[in-house]
Amino acid sequence: MDIEALSLATPAYSSFFERKRILVTGGAKDIGRGIAVKLAELDAEVFVLDNCLHDLNKLKEYTDYWGHSNIHTERIDLTDWNATSRLIASHLSTWWSIMLA
């Protein structure tokens, strides 16, 4: 199979993520950041969760610079179930479509 056929930039996939809400955990750096930025470029609404405030701030600076207003960040340690459940409860109406997708 041609590798270009698998690219997210091809017409078959370029509109697939438009207006979709996507949650990326560990998305403030490295692979997660790359995924979050690419999804934002494809017009998805991206919610990034990470426990490193420094990396989240760097991601926010990058997205502000490039005008990706569709990336939202939240600092959280997902191993802390109490904090995670509070975050889910406070964002439930926003994330509802994620759970239905």
C-alpha positions as CSV (number, residue, x, y, z in Angstrom):
1,M,0.0,0.0,0.0
2,D,1.2,3.5,-0.8
3,I,2.2,5.3,2.3
4,E,0.6,8.5,1.0
5,A,-2.7,6.7,1.1
6,L,-2.4,6.6,4.9
7,S,-1.7,10.3,5.4
8,L,-4.2,12.3,7.4
9,A,-3.6,15.1,4.9
10,T,-5.2,13.2,2.0
11,P,-8.6,14.4,0.9
12,A,-10.3,11.2,2.3
13,Y,-9.2,12.2,5.8
14,S,-8.9,16.0,5.6
15,S,-12.5,16.7,6.6
16,F,-13.1,13.6,8.8
17,F,-12.0,15.4,12.0
18,E,-13.8,18.7,11.3
19,R,-15.8,19.8,14.4
20,K,-15.1,16.5,16.2
21,R,-14.3,16.7,19.9
22,I,-11.2,14.7,20.8
23,L,-9.6,14.1,24.1
24,V,-5.8,13.6,24.1
25,T,-4.2,12.4,27.4
26,G,-0.5,13.1,27.8
27,G,-0.8,15.6,25.0
28,A,1.5,18.4,26.1
29,K,4.7,17.1,24.5
30,D,6.2,14.6,22.2
31,I,3.8,12.2,20.3
32,G,0.8,13.4,22.2
33,R,1.5,17.1,21.3
34,G,2.1,16.1,17.7
35,I,-1.3,14.4,17.6
36,A,-3.1,17.3,19.3
37,V,-1.6,19.9,16.9
38,K,-2.3,17.8,13.8
39,L,-5.9,17.2,14.9
40,A,-6.3,21.0,15.5
41,E,-4.9,21.7,12.0
42,L,-7.7,19.3,10.7
43,D,-10.2,21.6,12.5
44,A,-11.0,19.2,15.4
45,E,-11.8,20.6,18.9
46,V,-9.0,19.2,20.9
47,F,-8.9,18.8,24.7
48,V,-5.4,18.1,26.0
49,L,-4.9,16.7,29.5
50,D,-1.5,16.4,31.0
51,N,0.1,16.6,34.5
52,C,3.0,18.8,33.5
53,L,2.1,22.5,33.8
54,H,5.3,23.6,32.1
55,D,4.7,21.5,29.0
56,L,1.0,22.6,28.9
57,N,2.1,26.2,29.0
58,K,4.6,25.6,26.2
59,L,1.8,24.0,24.1
60,K,-0.5,26.9,24.8
61,E,2.2,29.4,23.7
62,Y,2.7,27.4,20.5
63,T,-1.0,27.1,19.8
64,D,-1.6,30.8,20.5
65,Y,1.3,31.8,18.2
66,W,-0.1,29.6,15.3
67,G,-3.7,30.6,16.0
68,H,-5.0,27.2,17.1
69,S,-7.8,28.4,19.3
70,N,-9.4,24.9,19.1
71,I,-6.9,23.4,21.5
72,H,-7.9,23.5,25.2
73,T,-5.6,22.4,28.0
74,E,-6.1,21.2,31.5
75,R,-3.6,20.2,34.1
76,I,-4.5,16.9,35.8
77,D,-2.9,13.8,37.2
78,L,-5.1,11.0,35.8
79,T,-3.8,8.6,38.5
80,D,-5.7,10.8,41.0
81,W,-9.2,9.4,40.6
82,N,-10.9,12.1,42.8
83,A,-9.4,14.9,40.7
84,T,-10.2,13.0,37.5
85,S,-13.9,12.5,38.5
86,R,-14.2,16.1,39.5
87,L,-12.8,17.2,36.1
88,I,-15.1,14.9,34.2
89,A,-18.1,16.1,36.2
90,S,-17.2,19.8,35.6
91,H,-16.7,19.2,31.8
92,L,-19.5,16.7,31.2
93,S,-21.7,18.9,29.1
94,T,-18.7,19.9,26.9
95,W,-17.4,16.3,26.5
96,W,-20.8,14.6,26.2
97,S,-20.3,14.2,22.4
98,I,-17.0,12.5,23.0
99,M,-18.6,9.8,25.0
100,L,-21.3,9.3,22.4
101,A,-18.8,9.1,19.5
